[in-house]
Amino acid sequence: MTRETVDLEWTDDVATVTIDRPDRLNALNRETLSDLEDVLEETDEARAVVVTGAGDDAFVAGADIGYMQDLSTPEAQEYAELGHRVFDAITTHDAPVIAAVNGYAFGGGCELALASDLRIASENAVLGQTEIDLGIVPGWGGTQRLPRIASDSTARRMVFLGERLGAEEALEEGVVDDVVSQDELDEVVAEMAAEVAAKPTAAMTAAKEALNQAHETSQEAGLAFERRLWSGLFGTHDQREGMAAFVEDREPEFE
C-alpha cells in the first residue's frame, strides 16, 4: 500500500510508525490521520510500537489549522471523531506504544503522545495544548488524558493558558517519562521497545488492559477485572515457562 505521509518500518517484532511531513512539521491533516489509521491496522502482530515524527524539529506540531478554520459544526464533529478513532486505536492497541517525542508536540501532537503508553522526549522537545489561542479546546483527547497523566493543575494551565512545557519541565510534571539527548533518542527508544517486545505477549496485553481500566472504572470493578486477567493467564505457555525458568534459575523462552 502506498502512503504519502506515514511510514512503517519493522525491526523484528517492533513496528516503528513515523509521521513523515517534515516540511509541515508533521502536522496532522486528514490524509495523515487516515494513513496513520491504516498503518496502525498493519501493526496488529507487533509486540511493541514506536510512534515518532520525521526530522529533528517536530514530533507533530499539531492539526491542520488551514483545513479546520472553515469547518461547520457537523464537519468539525466528523474530524474530531476521526482523530479520536485513531488515537483510541493507539490506547487500545494490544502492544505497548512508545512515543519518541522529538521537537514540537503541540495540540494534536501532544494528544498523540498522551494516547501512547510511554513517552520518551528529546531534550529539545516542547509539549503544549495550544488550542485555546485558536478559539477552541483540545479535541482529540487532551482534556481527558492529560489530567490522568499529569496533575489536574498542570492540565488546567496547559489547556487554559496554552502553556508550553520544555522537556525537563514536562518530565517534572509527569507528562513525559524520560528525557534524553536528541542524538540518543532513537537508540534509547529502540532499546526500550526491544525490551518490551521480549516480554510475554499475553501478559503484556493483559497488563495494558488492566492499567487502562484504572482510568475507566471504579477501583472495586478494576480489581475484579485484574483478578480475572491474572487467573486467566495460568495455564498459558508463557506462565508455565516464566515460572519454570524462575524455579530453575534460567532465562525464560517466551512465545
Secondary structure, DSSP 8 states (H G I E B T S, - for coil): ---SSEEEEEETTEEEEEE--GGGTT-B-HHHHHHHHHHHHTTTT-SEEEEEESSSSEEE--B-HHHHTT--HHHHHHHHHHHHHHHHHHHT-SS-EEEEE-SEEETHHHHHHHHSSEEEEETT-EEE--GGGGTS---SSHHHHHHHHS-HHHHHHHHHH--EEEHHHHHHTTSSSEEE-GGGHHHHHHHHHHHHHTS-HHHHHHHHHHHHHTTTS-HHHHHHHHHHHHHHTTTSHHHHHHHHHHHTTS-----
